Amino acid sequence: MKAISILLTSAGAATLCPGPVQAQEAPLDSGEIVVTAQKRSENINDVGISITALSGEAMATQNITQVSDFVKVVPGLNYTRSNYGTPIFTIRGIGFNETSLSAAPTVTLYLDEVPLPVPAMSSGVMLDLERVEVLKGPQGTLFGQNSTGGAINFIANKPTRELEAGFSLTVGRYDQVDTEAYVSGPIADTLLARVAVRKEYSGPWQKSNSRDDRLGKVDRVSGRLLLQWQPIETLRLNFNVNGWQDRSDTQAGQFLTVINPSPSVPAVLRETPPSPERPRAADWDPDGDFFTHDDFYQLSLRADYDIADEITLTSISAHQRLDRRNRTDTEGSPFQAFTVLNAGSAETFSQELRLAGRLGQDIRWVLGGNYQRDSINDTTQPQTRTSSFPFPGVEARSANKIRTYAAFGNIDWEVVPDVTVQAGARYSDQHRAYEGCTYDLGDGGVSAVFGSIASARRGETVTIAPGSCVTLGPDFLPAVYRDNLNEDNLSWRLGVNWKLDASALLYANVSRGYKNGSFVTSGATFSGQLFPATQESVLAYEAGFKLGLFDRAVQLNGAGFFYEYDDKQVRGRVLDPTFGLQNRLINLPRSRVQGGELQLVVAPVPALRFNLAASYVDSKILGSFNNISALGREKDLGGENFPLTPKWQLNGDVQYDIEVGKATLLYFGVGATYQSQTNAALGQEALLRMKSYALVDLRAGVRDIDDRWRISGFVRNLANTYYYTNVVLPGPDTAARYAGRGRSYGVTLAYQYR
């Protein structure tokens, strides 16, 4: 493949996994990357949007095998694991650090344009991919709300007209065995099929600080069937059934310290030393079973019908369901201080219908509508023996029923040669019905405590039956909290692209996007803790360039951006007179984000390629905003940076190819990434500070010129660097870190028949 990239694609990267690949050659202009960021196929360097497009071959070469790995190659993207395992994606500081299953993201993921509305649905998406497109900035006009930070579109490899098959096998540290295989080809003249499967396994990688014990097994399987049928020349049908199953261990935290000064904290917990600062170090309840039991399936049908030569009607229908159940030791001590059992389900139906066409040679247009129905149920059950937490038999439950209607349109008009004006808008109307409460699990202990609180507040005896809802309403009587959140908005985008020549583009955009309001799953003493945060919005200004220089031996891309951010949703604190600080969703009135990105891809000689990129993100809460920090200190949060938003991210990759004879290539590569410091929560507490870190990966391999076979090796985190991706306060007593993996290594064998 003759690779050229935008922002950060692995230029000229070769493949370690099955899939059609061409031999590597220079100069850089010898090939094009085609993307569908605007819901049509076009050259990436003709698209006036900040995009990172990663081919399947590039991801395999750089050992990008999980969605969490994208931080290595996408400047401005940050991935965080919450203390309950929920993935959190942040682009250019726009993210939502929330553990609830129903939490709407700011970066929405798509599989072949089908939305994955719940981030936890993404666990098995890295299977047999043609490419991944990371779009930065609000994408609400074409991709809908909840993409204020951006959108990530995973594009699967499609069925082929000739018989093809292949497999890859990786064996590595921690008894890793990762194998993937596919078969593709025709079933009949008008019907093509492709089947792909992947099995991931590795043994435990975490080591207990207090005993001879291990945790961290990976056990995941995923599969996909694609059928492509063209019964007549003007009609194309694509059926996709895919799913995955995860039976891995959950990750344990690294114990930091006790944060609760109360004498009710057990002495053994107060005397627990901090975890060593080593990647594998951790601890957990020796009697606990810390498991994942997640299942997901998706069915989708896409139909494209050519109404006329220049008009196509597209329908995308999809149904998907996630069932989740896991137990996590969130605080990293060798006791059951605060472990959490999470369970829930998310079921979604979506339907998009759109028309796309051209008017002459100068105007392209899209007009469509979208409907989505979501049903999300979520429970969280703290389990504790060694803690000051007074409610061992309690469970928080919530249910969300959501219906979203949208209409959208987009037009590209080449007003004069090489100058294109773009305009788009989407109107969205969402209706969300919510109910939530904290429940006694049946022994009556929690009911008795809340009954006594209600009695004291009301001045009369209140009895709450065992097994009942105990959350107290405004009248201090227990009741399920029910609410409706009905919101609408108009997302829009205006842009201009100026094509200086065949290899140079200047662009400027202004857009507004929205993230819908949210309710949470939370152990609530009072119903006020379950009040929603209302929708947030981002007004984004961006200008950039994409320049192919020196006959495209050099590709230089850059962008600058400024965001006005209104009503950002965060977990804040409210002070309860009985139980002290309690979590609650709040809106920050006004914030802003500003920064820039720069990427340089250079191929000074055909065999050598450099890919260097940098991202700077400066976020700030504007004005004065008084709230309570994560550690309970009342503070003015005005002027603070956003949590989990490092100012600097640097990425680099170098690859060198050596021809051995006429049919074989040796290659060597090194990749590096750097993130500056940030903080895990509002309040800039020193305990929650996350240090800067740098990681280096190595790779080397040999393959034939047509990439029919390959043998390669890799080392990840060469220096065994200790770093962590989150700092959490999992319960009332402790703080903990979640460490990134240390050094790992392996060998991959791949073969293709075609």
PyMOL commands that set and color helices and strands:
alter all, ss='L'
color gray80, all
select helices_A, chain A and resi 28-30+44-46+56-61+67-72+119-122+140-143+267-270+445-458+527-530+686-688
alter helices_A, ss='H'
color red, helices_A
select strands_A, chain A and resi 34-35+42-43+51-55+77-81+87-91+107-111+114-116+129-136+150-156+164-172+176-188+191-202+206-208+214-215+218-232+235-246+254-258+281-282+294-308+311-329+339-359+363-383+394-416+419-440+481-501+504-515+536-549+554-576+580-605+608-621+626-628+634-636+648-660+664-675+678-679+689-690+693-704+709-716+724-728+734-739+744-753
alter strands_A, ss='S'
color yellow, strands_A
deselect
rebuild
show_as cartoon
